[in-house]
């Protein structure tokens, strides 16, 4: 099933508009929703698992709200540059997204980061030899993009390494 359509502010559950203010720092996010009076739906894991092309929704990543974005397909060229022949995109499913969310939530670096955006894309490798993934994670301070990995656990490990380099370590 496709993700549910956005809702006007008057149809949001009590407190939901205040929770969505978390996304005020996202370019073209909250301001665009407010201007259009069209706010994203929040999906629980069970509903997300049955969703095809889960974009422009709010999900829980390690207990924190994150907005699901489309990372696009520009990353496919990068795969060719590193010797991974990708022939196109495969439709993202809620199950794909949940797999990545579970890895992100279990990684100590990423689970302690203030992730407000998550984007996952799936490419098709030549010869139908399995998928290849791209991941975008956004915090108020940085955006991390990793791509061209066949294993979602490795994809998330590389994202954690990139996030570690992108954010200064707090003094103890």
Backbone torsions as a table, in degrees:
resi	resn	phi	psi	omega
1	UNK	NA	145.5	177.6
2	UNK	-73.9	160.4	177.8
3	UNK	-64.2	152.1	179.2
4	UNK	-66.5	153.5	179.4
5	UNK	-69.6	164.6	177.4
6	UNK	-68.3	166.9	-177.8
7	UNK	-127.4	147.3	173.4
8	UNK	-68.9	156.0	-177.1
9	UNK	-54.0	-36.8	-178.9
10	UNK	-66.2	-15.4	179.8
11	UNK	-102.0	2.1	-179.8
12	UNK	-76.7	144.9	175.0
13	UNK	-61.7	157.9	179.7
14	UNK	-54.5	132.1	177.7
15	UNK	84.6	-12.4	-176.3
16	UNK	-66.8	-40.1	179.9
17	UNK	-60.4	-41.8	178.3
18	UNK	-63.6	-39.1	177.6
19	UNK	-64.6	-34.4	-178.6
20	UNK	-72.8	-17.3	175.8
21	UNK	-60.2	-19.1	175.8
22	UNK	-53.6	-27.9	-174.9
23	UNK	-96.6	13.4	-178.2
24	UNK	-61.0	-26.0	-178.4
25	UNK	-82.2	-7.9	-178.7
26	UNK	-77.1	123.9	177.0
27	UNK	-58.5	134.9	-179.5
28	UNK	60.1	17.2	-179.7
29	UNK	-92.5	-98.8	-172.8
30	UNK	-57.3	-42.9	-179.2
31	UNK	-59.7	-41.4	179.0
32	UNK	-67.0	-41.3	179.0
33	UNK	-62.3	-44.3	-178.6
34	UNK	-64.5	-43.7	179.5
35	UNK	-60.5	-41.8	-178.9
36	UNK	-85.9	-8.4	-172.6
37	UNK	49.9	51.5	-176.2
38	UNK	-143.8	98.3	-172.8
39	UNK	-103.5	144.6	-175.5
40	UNK	-68.4	151.8	176.2
41	UNK	-80.6	150.5	173.8
42	UNK	-99.8	127.7	179.7
43	UNK	-112.9	134.9	172.8
44	UNK	-80.4	169.8	-174.9
45	UNK	-61.2	-39.0	-178.9
46	UNK	-64.0	-43.2	178.4
47	UNK	-69.5	-41.3	179.1
48	UNK	-59.3	-40.6	-178.5
49	UNK	-59.7	-27.3	-178.5
50	UNK	-96.3	4.5	-173.8
51	UNK	-94.5	137.2	174.4
52	UNK	-103.5	136.1	-178.0
53	UNK	54.3	62.0	-178.8
54	UNK	-75.8	95.4	179.2
55	UNK	-131.0	156.3	176.5
56	UNK	57.4	41.8	177.3
57	UNK	-130.7	170.4	176.2
58	UNK	-111.8	131.8	178.9
59	UNK	-130.0	167.6	176.6
60	UNK	-96.3	127.8	175.0
61	UNK	-121.1	101.7	-178.3
62	UNK	62.7	34.2	178.2
63	UNK	86.3	0.1	178.7
64	UNK	-115.0	146.3	179.2
65	UNK	-72.4	137.1	175.4
66	UNK	-137.3	142.6	178.0
67	UNK	-92.5	131.8	-177.7
68	UNK	-88.8	122.2	-179.1
69	UNK	-112.8	165.7	176.3
70	UNK	-98.2	115.5	179.8
71	UNK	-74.5	-2.1	178.6
72	UNK	76.8	-165.5	-178.6
73	UNK	-126.4	11.2	178.4
74	UNK	-62.4	-24.1	-178.4
75	UNK	-67.8	-18.9	-178.9
76	UNK	-60.1	-37.4	178.8
77	UNK	-63.4	-36.9	178.9
78	UNK	-62.5	-36.7	178.6
79	UNK	-62.2	-43.3	177.9
80	UNK	-61.1	-37.5	-179.6
81	UNK	-66.2	-24.9	179.4
82	UNK	-103.8	13.3	173.6
83	UNK	85.8	18.0	176.6
84	UNK	-108.4	107.5	-177.1
85	UNK	-75.8	107.5	179.0
86	UNK	-108.2	129.0	-173.8
87	UNK	-98.5	-6.6	-179.9
88	UNK	160.4	-168.7	-177.6
89	UNK	-101.4	149.8	169.6
90	UNK	-111.3	146.0	-179.1
91	UNK	-64.1	129.1	177.0
92	UNK	-70.5	138.5	174.9
93	UNK	-113.7	163.6	175.5
94	UNK	-61.8	-34.0	177.3
95	UNK	-64.1	-41.2	175.5
96	UNK	-57.4	-49.3	-177.7
97	UNK	-62.5	-42.7	179.2
98	UNK	-61.9	-38.3	177.5
99	UNK	-59.2	-46.5	179.8
100	UNK	-68.2	-42.8	178.4
101	UNK	-57.4	-42.3	179.1
102	UNK	-61.3	-41.9	177.5
103	UNK	-65.4	-43.2	179.8
104	UNK	-61.3	-45.6	-177.4
105	UNK	-65.9	-26.2	-178.4
106	UNK	-92.2	-6.9	179.0
107	UNK	-86.4	126.2	-176.0
108	UNK	-59.9	-39.6	-179.5
109	UNK	-67.4	-48.3	-176.1
110	UNK	-73.5	-37.4	-179.4
111	UNK	-67.9	-23.0	177.7
112	UNK	-92.1	-3.6	177.6
113	UNK	-86.2	152.9	-179.9
114	UNK	-87.8	69.0	-176.9
115	UNK	-71.6	122.1	179.6
116	UNK	-114.3	-16.9	177.2
117	UNK	-132.2	140.2	173.1
118	UNK	-138.8	134.2	177.0
119	UNK	-136.6	132.0	179.2
120	UNK	-128.1	137.3	174.9
121	UNK	-131.4	151.1	-178.1
122	UNK	-125.7	125.9	177.1
123	UNK	-105.9	160.2	176.8
124	UNK	-103.5	128.7	177.0
125	UNK	-83.9	154.1	178.0
126	UNK	-59.4	143.0	178.9
127	UNK	77.1	13.4	179.2
128	UNK	52.1	43.5	-177.0
129	UNK	-94.4	21.6	176.6
130	UNK	114.3	168.9	-177.6
131	UNK	-83.5	164.4	171.9
132	UNK	-134.5	143.6	-168.4
133	UNK	-119.4	154.8	170.1
134	UNK	-128.9	148.9	-177.9
135	UNK	-139.9	135.1	172.9
136	UNK	-123.5	128.6	175.5
137	UNK	-125.4	128.3	179.6
138	UNK	-118.8	134.7	172.1
139	UNK	-119.4	172.1	176.8
140	UNK	-60.9	-19.9	-175.4
141	UNK	-106.1	-18.8	-176.1
142	UNK	-160.5	163.3	173.6
143	UNK	-127.0	130.6	179.6
144	UNK	-114.8	132.1	177.3
145	UNK	-126.1	127.4	173.2
146	UNK	-132.6	146.2	-176.5
147	UNK	-153.2	167.6	173.8
148	UNK	74.8	37.0	176.1
149	UNK	-115.6	137.8	-178.5
150	UNK	-85.3	-20.9	-176.0
151	UNK	-112.7	124.9	-177.5
152	UNK	-66.5	-30.2	178.2
153	UNK	-66.1	-42.2	178.1
154	UNK	-67.5	-40.1	176.7
155	UNK	-53.7	-48.2	-177.9
156	UNK	-70.9	-36.4	175.6
157	UNK	-59.4	-43.3	179.1
158	UNK	-67.2	-36.4	176.6
159	UNK	-64.4	-39.6	178.6
160	UNK	-64.3	-41.9	178.2
161	UNK	-62.6	-42.0	178.5
162	UNK	-66.1	-39.7	179.4
163	UNK	-66.1	-39.2	178.6
164	UNK	-59.5	-40.4	179.9
165	UNK	-74.5	-29.1	-175.7
166	UNK	-78.6	-26.0	-176.4
167	UNK	-113.1	131.3	177.6
168	UNK	-65.0	144.6	178.9
169	UNK	-76.8	133.4	179.7
170	UNK	-68.0	141.6	177.8
171	UNK	-71.0	142.8	179.5
172	UNK	-99.4	NA	NA
